[in-house]
Amino acid sequence: MQRSGFATLRLHYGSAPPWLFGRMVSLGKSIMEVLVDDCGHQGVLERISNTYFFQSLSNALGFDWNSSGTTTVLCGVLQQVFAEQELGLKVVGGKGSKSRQTQEELVKVGDEYSFSEKRIEDLRYSSRMTAKVDNTAIQAGYQLYHHCMFVSEKGGWAVVQQGMNAENKMARRYHWLSENVVDFVEEPHQAIVCDARHEKVLDLTSKQSGECKKTIVELAKESPQQTRRLFDYLSSKQKTLSSWDQECEYRIPRRMDWNAVERAYNLQPQNFEGLLSVEGVGPATVRGLALISQLIYGQEPSWKDPVKYSFAFGGKDGVPFPVKRREYDQAIEILKDAVRQSKLGDFEKIKAIKRLST
């Protein structure tokens, strides 16, 4: 399966100044109009889910190339572009409290596009599950604070969301594309892009975590009292496990949400995705069950950070991988062509193309 990706960026605070944001919206309207005409709605979603293109688009519109604000500002720009210009695409959600409005906004978009109740509910489920996976199934210390869903009038979607790590002052971006999501909990991202890799990351989306996930589900379906006894046993062995604990980076959680465990037991989830969808099942609960699976039943999850690449385009010295020149160049050429075809004035075209060339 291909991956849609996530990028890690330096964490910058504040917001884009109004003069820049307004200018980005103006440029964005012209570029998006050409792209929708040339690539279609699905083509635009594919490009939004491609980190090379996403980064290049932000640069073309005039935003910083290496700022965590790339995610929030560009998504905000595109949200306004598609709200003011009817192109068959909408963006819902946003940063902080706006992300919590996604579910209600999806209903409004569904009504506008005359979606069936089932399609609307599928979109709402996809929104919830993408957030749950990146916040819970992959644990690298990044708390989600931004969630945007791009929806086409045909029902296709892409998700761009970002998490923040308060300790290393960095942000990590995740991209999803509906067309490539065969399984929400097994390698659902299309490309993974990052300039920092952690030594130990709990990655339950990895194929290597398959048996561990099965054991976690079986634990959730067992008596909560039995699961609690196992958890208490591990906690009592904390000193004995101290060396293992330090290696794992993610320690045995101090507390579990036993109400969530009880809820999961009553619902008897059939698979790991079903368990994640249970209300209250969060990072600590999943990590606790994963550690029981590893230490007591010998079913180890993947502790390898799923990051594959450096930032957006790799490193010129080939570390951690050589620049993917073809993908990089394709993204830039598509945008250069869109700028040339746009209704922008010559001065704006020259500046946008110059930024891409740089």
C-alpha positions in Angstrom: 0.0 0.0 0.0 1.2 3.5 -0.7 1.4 6.1 2.1 0.1 9.6 2.2 2.5 10.9 4.7 3.5 13.0 7.6 6.1 15.7 8.0 7.8 17.0 11.1 8.4 20.8 11.2 9.9 23.3 13.6 7.2 24.6 16.0 6.4 28.3 15.4 3.8 30.2 17.3 1.6 33.1 16.2 -0.4 33.5 13.0 0.1 34.8 9.5 -0.3 38.6 9.3 -3.6 39.6 7.5 -1.8 41.2 4.6 0.0 37.9 3.9 -3.0 35.7 4.5 -5.2 37.7 2.2 -2.6 37.7 -0.5 -2.3 33.9 -0.2 -6.0 33.5 -0.6 -6.0 35.6 -3.7 -3.1 33.6 -5.2 -4.7 30.3 -4.1 -8.0 31.1 -5.9 -6.2 31.4 -9.2 -4.0 28.4 -8.8 -6.9 26.1 -7.5 -9.1 27.1 -10.3 -6.5 25.9 -12.8 -5.8 22.8 -10.9 -9.4 21.7 -10.6 -9.9 22.3 -14.3 -6.7 20.4 -15.2 -6.6 17.6 -12.6 -10.2 17.3 -11.4 -11.4 17.0 -7.8 -9.7 13.7 -7.1 -6.5 15.0 -8.6 -6.5 18.0 -6.3 -7.1 15.7 -3.3 -4.2 13.5 -4.4 -1.9 16.5 -4.5 -3.1 17.8 -1.1 -2.2 14.4 0.4 1.3 14.5 -1.2 3.7 16.3 1.1 6.0 17.4 -1.8 3.1 19.2 -3.4 1.7 20.5 -0.2 5.0 22.1 0.8 5.5 23.5 -2.7 2.0 25.0 -2.8 2.7 26.8 0.5 6.0 28.1 -0.8 4.3 29.3 -4.1 1.7 31.2 -2.1 4.5 33.0 -0.2 4.7 31.2 3.2 7.8 30.1 5.1 9.3 26.8 3.8 10.2 25.3 7.2 7.5 26.5 9.6 5.0 24.4 11.4 2.6 27.2 10.5 2.7 25.8 6.9 0.0 23.3 7.9 -2.4 25.6 9.7 -2.0 28.6 7.4 -2.2 26.7 4.1 -5.2 24.7 5.3 -6.8 28.0 6.4 -6.1 29.6 3.1 -7.6 26.7 1.1 -10.6 26.6 3.4 -11.3 30.2 2.6 -10.6 29.7 -1.1 -13.1 26.9 -1.4 -15.6 28.8 0.7 -15.5 31.9 -1.5 -15.1 30.1 -4.9 -17.4 27.2 -5.9 -15.0 24.6 -7.2 -16.6 21.4 -6.0 -14.3 21.1 -2.9 -14.8 22.1 0.7 -12.5 22.1 3.8 -13.8 21.5 7.3 -12.1 21.7 10.7 -9.0 23.6 11.6 -6.8 24.5 14.5 -7.7 24.0 18.2 -11.4 24.5 18.8 -12.1 24.6 15.1 -11.0 21.0 14.8 -13.8 20.1 17.2 -16.4 21.5 14.8 -15.5 19.1 12.0 -18.3 16.7 12.7 -21.0 19.3 12.4 -19.4 20.9 9.4 -19.4 17.6 7.6 -23.1 17.4 8.0 -23.5 20.8 6.4 -21.2 19.9 3.5 -23.1 16.6 3.0 -26.3 18.5 2.8 -24.8 21.0 0.3 -23.5 18.2 -1.9 -26.7 16.1 -1.4 -24.8 13.2 0.1 -26.8 10.2 1.5 -27.0 9.8 5.3 -24.6 6.8 5.0 -22.0 8.8 3.1 -22.1 11.6 5.6 -21.7 9.2 8.5 -18.8 7.5 6.6 -17.1 10.9 6.3 -17.6 11.6 10.0 -16.3 8.2 10.9 -13.2 8.7 8.7 -12.6 12.0 10.3 -12.7 10.5 13.8 -10.7 7.5 12.9 -7.8 9.4 11.2 -7.5 11.5 14.3 -7.7 8.5 16.7 -5.0 6.6 14.7 -2.5 9.4 14.6 -3.1 10.3 18.3 -3.3 6.8 19.7 -2.1 4.0 17.4 1.2 5.9 16.6 2.7 7.3 19.8 5.7 9.5 19.3 4.8 12.2 21.8 2.9 14.5 19.4 -0.6 15.7 20.6 -2.9 16.5 17.7 -4.1 20.1 17.7 -5.0 20.6 14.1 -7.4 18.5 11.9 -8.7 19.5 8.5 -10.7 17.4 6.1 -10.9 18.2 2.4 -14.1 16.8 0.8 -15.0 16.7 -2.9 -18.5 16.9 -4.3 -18.0 13.2 -5.3 -17.4 12.1 -1.7 -13.6 11.7 -1.9 -11.6 13.1 1.0 -8.1 13.9 2.2 -7.1 14.7 5.8 -4.2 16.9 6.9 -3.6 17.0 10.6 -0.8 18.1 12.8 0.5 17.2 16.3 2.7 19.1 18.7 5.6 17.9 20.9 6.0 20.4 23.7 9.4 18.9 24.7 11.3 19.1 21.5 9.3 22.1 20.2 8.4 20.4 17.0 5.3 19.6 15.0 4.5 16.5 13.0 2.1 16.5 10.0 0.0 13.6 8.8 -1.6 13.2 5.4 -4.4 10.8 4.4 -6.1 10.1 1.1 -9.5 8.2 1.0 -8.6 6.4 -2.2 -5.6 4.7 -0.6 -7.1 3.8 2.8 -7.7 0.1 2.6 -7.3 -0.4 6.4 -7.4 2.5 8.9 -5.0 0.7 11.2 -2.5 -0.9 8.9 -0.1 1.5 7.2 -2.8 3.9 6.0 -0.4 6.9 5.2 1.0 7.2 1.8 4.4 8.8 2.4 6.1 9.6 5.7 8.3 12.8 5.7 10.2 14.0 8.8 13.4 15.7 9.8 13.6 14.1 13.2 13.4 10.4 14.1 12.8 9.0 17.6 14.6 6.0 18.8 11.5 4.3 20.1 7.9 4.9 18.9 4.9 2.7 19.5 3.6 2.0 16.0 0.5 -0.1 16.0 -0.2 0.7 12.3 2.9 -1.3 11.3 2.4 -4.7 9.7 4.9 -5.9 12.3 2.4 -5.1 15.0 -0.2 -7.5 13.6 0.0 -10.2 16.2 0.3 -7.7 19.0 -2.9 -6.0 17.8 -4.8 -9.3 17.9 -3.6 -9.9 21.4 -4.6 -6.4 22.5 -8.2 -7.0 21.1 -8.4 -10.3 23.0 -7.3 -8.6 26.1 -10.0 -6.0 25.7 -12.6 -8.7 25.3 -11.4 -10.5 28.5 -12.8 -9.7 31.9 -11.6 -6.1 32.9 -10.7 -7.6 36.3 -8.3 -10.1 34.7 -6.7 -7.3 32.6 -6.3 -5.1 35.6 -4.5 -7.9 37.5 -2.1 -8.3 34.6 -1.5 -4.5 34.5 -1.0 -4.3 38.3 1.5 -7.2 38.1 3.6 -5.3 35.5 3.4 -2.2 37.6 4.6 -4.1 40.6 7.6 -5.3 38.6 8.5 -1.7 37.5 12.0 -1.8 39.1 12.8 -5.2 37.6 11.6 -3.8 34.2 13.4 -0.5 34.6 16.1 -1.2 31.9 13.5 -2.4 29.5 11.3 0.6 30.4 14.0 3.1 29.6 14.8 1.4 26.3 11.1 1.6 25.3 10.9 5.4 26.0 7.2 4.9 26.6 6.8 3.6 30.1 4.1 1.6 31.6 1.3 4.2 32.1 0.7 5.3 35.6 -3.0 5.0 35.2 -5.4 3.4 32.8 -8.9 4.5 31.9 -10.6 1.4 33.4 -14.0 2.8 32.4 -12.9 2.7 28.8 -11.6 -0.9 29.3 -15.0 -1.8 30.8 -16.8 -0.2 27.8 -14.7 -2.1 25.3 -15.4 -5.3 27.2 -19.1 -4.7 27.0 -18.9 -3.9 23.2 -16.6 -6.9 22.4 -14.7 -5.3 19.5 -14.0 -7.6 16.6 -10.7 -6.0 15.6 -8.2 -3.3 16.5 -10.0 -0.6 14.5 -13.2 -1.4 16.5 -11.3 -1.1 19.7 -9.9 2.3 18.7 -13.4 3.5 17.9 -14.5 2.9 21.5 -15.1 6.1 23.4 -12.4 6.8 25.9 -9.8 4.4 24.6 -6.8 6.7 24.3 -3.0 6.5 24.2 -2.4 5.3 27.8 -5.0 2.5 27.5 -3.7 1.3 24.2 0.0 1.5 25.4 -0.9 -0.4 28.6 -2.5 -3.2 26.6 0.4 -3.2 24.1 2.9 -3.7 27.0 0.8 -6.5 28.5 0.8 -8.1 25.1 4.6 -7.8 24.8 5.8 -8.6 28.3 3.3 -11.3 29.3 2.2 -12.9 26.0 5.4 -12.2 24.0 3.6 -10.4 21.1 5.7 -7.4 20.6 4.5 -4.3 18.7 6.7 -2.3 16.4 8.8 0.2 18.3 10.3 1.7 15.1 9.4 5.2 14.2 7.5 5.0 10.9 9.3 8.1 9.7 11.0 7.4 6.4 12.3 10.7 5.0 13.8 13.9 6.0 11.5 16.9 6.1 9.9 17.5 2.7 12.6 16.8 0.1 15.3 14.8 1.7 18.9 15.9 2.4 21.4 17.1 -0.2 24.0 14.9 1.5 21.8 11.9 1.1 20.9 11.6 4.8 18.5 10.1 5.7 17.7 9.5 2.1 18.7 11.1 -1.3 16.4 13.9 -2.5 13.5 12.4 -4.6 14.2 14.8 -7.4 11.5 13.4 -9.7 8.7 13.8 -7.2 10.1 17.2 -6.1 10.4 18.4 -9.7 6.9 17.1 -10.7 5.3 19.0 -7.8 7.1 22.2 -8.8 6.4 21.9 -12.5 2.6 21.3 -11.9 2.5 24.5 -9.8 4.6 26.5 -12.3 2.2 25.5 -15.1 -0.8 26.4 -12.9 0.6 29.8 -12.2 1.3 30.4 -15.9 -2.3 29.5 -16.8 -3.8 31.5 -13.9 -5.4 34.9 -14.2 -2.7 36.5 -12.0 -0.9 39.6 -13.2 2.6 39.2 -14.7 4.3 40.6 -11.6 2.6 38.0 -9.3 3.3 35.2 -11.8 7.0 36.0 -11.9 7.3 36.2 -8.1 5.4 32.9 -7.6 7.5 31.1 -10.2 10.7 32.6 -8.7 9.8 31.3 -5.2 9.2 27.8 -6.7 12.5 27.9 -8.5 14.3 29.0 -5.4 
